[in-house]
């Protein structure tokens, strides 16, 4: 099984710069690369990565995306004088050339392809390529936006050709629209391209109508081009997470990629003069974490933009540290998306409702442009250094300060496993069997038993799981391990013991995800616990804002409904609740045939919370369930889900009813306007699919 994170960097790619005065291009400097790599070394991250040697791309590889005529033109630039380079540059938009840029551009493509090879050959699990020049604006026959060759687009074509891939996901979180990637794949259903970008109703560069949410692809590629335009500046961590929960991840899971490529532009981070957004560097740790369960962990992150050297370096470090498997940092103060972000998300979901099952029941009865302002008449030719008039102000003199990210530490042992004493268990890398119970844990288990369970006969079979639970929680508290999995017999006693001990010794708030029928032994009245219960039986109407009951019956549509609930309900609630511990509980019984794969993915997605502190209690001896749980906790790849199936109407109605109830308290649930969404929430609706 592949492990490790590749890092590809070569100082050679810093050896070009702007040779004349150009206010638009002066921000693209060699230091972008050096500060990023220096920060990785300073934090000890580069040393932990596997260093992969760089190579130049071949002409045949470049021609996978670019025209021969364009390649021949760029090949002439090393021989040009400064005056000739200036004249050549004027043929294109917002880019500059240098005698060494052709060499560096071939290295940037080659580095990206080296990363793809390393990941696809399972030499590493994932990795990052620090490259320059960037690529996502470059088109078939044109340089554009600091980009000469389209690194990620070439990588996608290369992966499809060399590794026979049928589904490649490209996530572009740069603050500019990667129109070059879009143009390359807009008719190709084998590549799903998502981009969020500052747009401001076409007033922000590259000022293209095809950057709006209405551009969904063409022909067979319709639905595989997903644009989320930001129509104002100042987007926050909450806006970015909302986009991932309600757009990126639902489509990605339905697409089921075999490889994930990220156009990692960090001009979408706080302090950047281009983006003017306020999302902190820590958000990129979480975006990376949320993508990692896809494609069996095969993920290649490739540097694009980023022009504030401080936030750029911090964001690169946050991304690489997550790729290495370190616990994600805490995100506090999360709330719902701003109205502008919500409007864009609603419009996108409507535009794609006929292509993706996860959006099928969006508000298709209302006009997508109902809330949009009319586009003001503009020349459509604003340059990058010109400030648009669409609701923004000149902030060039404003100094933005934000806290430096808190150091992230990783325990030596990631996952502690306590199976039955007679079980034979094969553990992934980073796991350890629980050996020996401290006297303190033994005494605490006895005390809890005598206090709460006097009516049950005390014997070793009943007490041992409690000792194991307390021992694992104590080692999590002491930062000896990050998480744990304990097999238990008496589920109620085990859950009550875990909650009592963790709330006393470890965490102020605990998120409980409970899989099982019947009444759960969880009291949420004091607000310290949020309970998600997934069962196969209808429950009474729930009024608590600290409980999410989900009735998901086995059979066709179970996988699709489970993932929809995980992404659109459980994750938003969990992130906003911000627990200090995640307690995952799976009861025994029939009806668990479809559970192990989706439970594994949910467990992996929840690893971004509580700095990875998770305790999972499994009742029974389901080997498949235990193996997928331990794999997800340890950071090992979980099996892809394949085709999710079609969402059942009754599941959609049930989930939307819960969303409308809970989003009055939990803002990250917002992706639709429930006041205008009653045709979905009302089970008696005549609007049938």
C-alpha positions, -999 to +999 in steps of 0.1 A: +000+000+000+014+034-010+023+059+018+040+092+020+038+126+004+059+136-026+073+171-029+086+184-062+106+216-064+136+229-082+152+263-077+157+264-115+121+275-118+129+308-100+154+318-127+131+342-146+115+375-138+100+406-153+126+425-173+106+457-178+079+478-160+044+463-161+021+470-131+000+440-140+028+414-140+051+428-113+034+406-086+045+374-103+080+371-087+105+343-082+102+347-044+067+331-047+085+298-050+114+303-027+093+315+003+070+285-001+099+260-001+118+278+026+087+277+048+083+240+042+119+235+053+117+258+083+087+238+096+104+204+090+078+195+064+101+193+033+123+168+052+093+146+059+083+145+022+097+122-004+117+143-028+110+134-064+135+145-090+123+170-116+124+166-154+116+186-184+083+178-203+087+165-238+073+183-267+049+154-272+036+159-237+031+196-242+012+189-274-014+169-255-030+203-248-012+229-269-010+235-306+022+228-325+022+264-338+020+279-303+048+255-290+070+266-319+065+302-311+074+298-274+105+278-284+119+309-301+118+330-269+152+320-255+169+336-285+149+369-283+162+403-271+143+422-244+127+443-271+116+412-290+103+396-258+082+427-251+067+426-286+060+389-283+044+394-249+019+419-264+003+391-285-011+377-252-030+389-222-014+396-188+017+376-191+054+382-197+083+363-213+119+359-204+148+341-222+146+313-195+108+310-193+105+283-219+129+261-200+111+268-167+077+261-183+089+227-195+102+220-160+068+231-145+050+206-167+076+179-162+073+183-124+036+180-125+038+148-146+065+134-123+040+139-094+012+121-114+036+092-121+046+089-085+010+088-073-004+066-100+024+041-096+017+041-059+052+051-050+035+078-028-001+084-017-002+120-027+020+151-032+025+187-041+044+202-070+058+237-064+060+250-099+064+282-118+052+295-142+016+286-132-007+271-158-045+272-154-050+303-176-029+290-205-049+280-236-043+258-266-026+285-286-021+313-261-002+323-230-024+341-205-024+353-169+012+346-161+008+310-176+027+296-205+018+259-206-013+245-188+004+222-162-028+206-147-046+202-180-016+184-195-014+163-164-051+153-167-046+143-204-014+125-195-030+105-167-059+095-190-036+084-218-008+067-197-029+051-170-062+045-188-082+067-165-119+073-172-126+100-145-103+128-134-115+155-110-098+189-112-105+213-082-094+249-089-094+269-057-074+298-072-092+331-069-091+335-107-111+314-132-089+288-149-105+294-183-077+275-200-086+243-181-123+249-189-117+253-226-096+222-227-123+199-212-156+216-217-167+188-241-151+160-222-172+140-197-141+122-184-128+153-167-149+171-141-136+207-136-147+228-107-136+264-102-146+290-077-133+325-086-137+362-080-161+373-107-182+403-096-207+397-124-179+398-151-162+429-137-131+410-125-104+395-147-105+376-170-139+393-175-155+363-193-192+355-196-182+318-197-168+321-161-204+324-148-224+295-133-243+292-166-213+277-183-218+240-176-199+224-205-208+215-240-222+185-258-212+153-240-193+174-215-225+192-203-226+192-165-189+184-161-179+221-160-189+236-126-183+273-121-189+291-088-186+328-092-179+350-062-197+383-068-181+402-040-148+402-021-143+392+015-153+356+013-145+337+045-137+302+058-175+297+061-182+306+025-154+282+013-166+253+034-202+259+023-191+256-013-174+223-005-202+208+015-230+218-009-213+218-043-178+203-047-181+172-026-216+161-037-207+163-073-172+147-067-187+117-049-213+112-077-185+115-103-163+090-084-129+101-096-099+079-101-075+108-096-078+142-080-058+172-093-058+205-075-051+238-091-038+252-058-039+290-062-034+307-028-045+341-040-078+331-025-063+334+010-064+364+033-040+393+025-037+386-012-039+418-033-056+399-061-083+380-043-091+404-014-107+374+004-104+368+042-102+330+043-073+321+066-044+297+055-059+270+078-088+266+055-066+249+029-058+222+054-095+214+056-102+216+019-073+192+014-086+169+041-121+168+026-108+158-008-085+130+005-110+102+008-117+104-029-099+084-056-084+060-030-063+090-018-046+096-051-043+134-051-018+158-068-017+194-057-001+218-081+008+254-073-010+282-093-013+318-079-006+334-046+009+369-044+010+377-007+042+360+002+032+355+039-002+339+033+011+320+004+039+303+024+015+296+053-012+281+030+014+259+012+025+246+046-011+239+058-018+220+026+014+199+027+010+191+064-024+177+057-011+156+028+014+142+052-014+131+075-011+156+104-043+166+122-061+195+107-061+227+128-092+240+146-115+263+127-136+284+152-162+311+146-178+294+116-213+305+106-235+305+075-224+318+041-229+354+032-259+362+010-238+368-021-222+334-017-255+317-010-270+332-041-241+319-063-244+285-048-282+284-053-278+295-089-251+269-096-272+241-081-301+250-102-280+252-133-267+217-127-299+201-114-305+182-146-270+168-147-264+156-111-287+136-089-274+154-058-289+187-072-320+171-088-344+185-063-330+220-062-354+249-067-360+243-104-394+260-103-379+295-099-359+315-123-322+311-118-316+348-123-345+360-102-323+376-076-295+388-099-287+424-105-286+435-141-251+436-155-239+472-158-227+481-193-189+479-192-162+477-218-155+441-206-117+448-208-107+456-172-071+448-164-059+430-133-046+462-117-079+481-123-104+480-094-139+472-106-168+495-096-191+465-087-192+470-050-155+470-042-132+497-029-095+504-034-078+485-006-042+488-019-031+508+011-049+488+037-027+465+058-043+432+067-030+413+098-040+378+108-027+354+134+001+330+124-013+294+122-009+275+154+017+247+151+002+213+143+017+183+161+011+147+152+013+119+178+037+090+171+008+066+169-022+076+149-047+049+158-051+027+188-072-004+183-088-026+211-104-057+195-117-087+214-088-105+231-091-136+208-094-116+175-067-117+148-063-082+134-042-069+106-035-032+111-025-005+086+006+016+090+003+040+119-019+017+140-012-001+172-030-026+194-039-015+229-016-034+252-021-032+289-045-011+310-033+013+336-045+010+372-061+044+368-082+033+339-092+001+357-103+021+388-122+046+367-141+019+349-150+003+382-162+036+396-184+044+365-199+009+366-208+010+402-222+045+399-243+040+368-249+003+362-257-013+396-285-033+380-261-052+357-239-080+370-203-069+371-179-093+353-148-090+332-168-092+299-188-061+309-159-042+324-131-048+299-146-026+271-150+002+296-114-001+306-104-001+270-125+030+263-110+050+292-075+039+284-078+050+247-094+084+258-066+090+283-039+083+256-057+107+233-058+133+260-021+128+266-014+132+229+001+097+227-024+087+200-047+107+178-077+084+177-090+049+186-113+021+178-128-002+205-150-032+200-177-034+226-205-057+237-229-035+258-234-005+235-254+017+260-229+013+288-200+019+265-214+051+250-224+065+284-189+057+298-172+073+268-193+105+271-189+108+308-152+103+308-145+125+277-166+155+289-149+153+323-114+149+312-110+157+275-135+179+257-160+206+263-182+194+233-186+160+218-201+151+184-218+117+185-226+099+152-247+069+162-257+042+137-284+020+151-321+017+158-339+023+191-333+050+217-297+062+219-282+066+254-273+103+247-286+133+265-282+166+245-301+189+268-270+208+281-257+217+246-224+199+252-233+170+229-246+171+194-262+138+183-266+125+148-285+092+147-289+072+115-314+045+117-338+025+096-369+034+116-390+066+116-386+086+148-409+110+165-408+146+154-376+161+167-375+196+181-340+198+197-314+219+178-288+195+191-301+163+174-303+152+138-323+121+133-320+105+099-341+075+088-322+058+059-335+024+050-313-002+034-317-011-003-314+008-035-305+044-029-290+038+006-255+047-005-266+079-023-287+090+006-260+083+032-234+103+013-259+131+007-267+133+044-230+131+053-219+159+030-249+182+032-260+178+068-236+160+090-204+178+080-219+213+081-233+207+115-202+191+128-179+219+116-201+246+131-205+227+164-167+225+166-164+195+189-133+186+210-140+149+203-159+129+177-176+097+190-186+073+163-209+045+173-222+016+153-246-008+168-251-045+158-280-060+141-293-067+106-294-042+078-257-033+078-249-048+044-243-014+027-228+003+057-190-004+058-179+016+027-200+047+034-191+045+071-155+045+061-159+076+040-178+095+067-151+085+093-124+099+070-143+131+063-148+137+100-110+135+106-108+172+099-127+179+132-113+180+168-078+179+154-085+143+145-095+132+180-120+104+174-132+074+193-151+048+174-172+021+192-182-009+172-207-035+185-204-070+172-177-087+152-182-074+117-147-078+102-154-056+071-167-028+093-138-029+116-112-029+088-127+000+069-131+020+102-095+014+112-083+023+076-102+056+077-089+064+112-053+056+102-055+077+071-052+047+048-073+048+016-109+037+019-124+018-010-142+040-036-180+039-035-185+035-072-219+044-086-240+059-058-273+052-073-304+075-075-316+094-045-350+083-033-376+111-031-386+102+004-350+105+015-346+139-001-378+151+016-367+138+050-333+154+047-346+188+035-371+188+063-343+184+088-322+211+070-350+236+071-355+229+108-319+231+119-305+258+096-323+284+118-295+276+143-267+261+122-259+285+093-235+262+074-265+241+065-277+269+042-276+261+005-312+269-003-338+293+008-363+271+028-389+298+027-391+292-010-384+256-008-416+242+006-423+221-024-395+198-013-400+200+024-437+192+022-441+154+018-475+161+002-461+182-026-473+175-061-440+184-076-428+149-083-396+139-101 
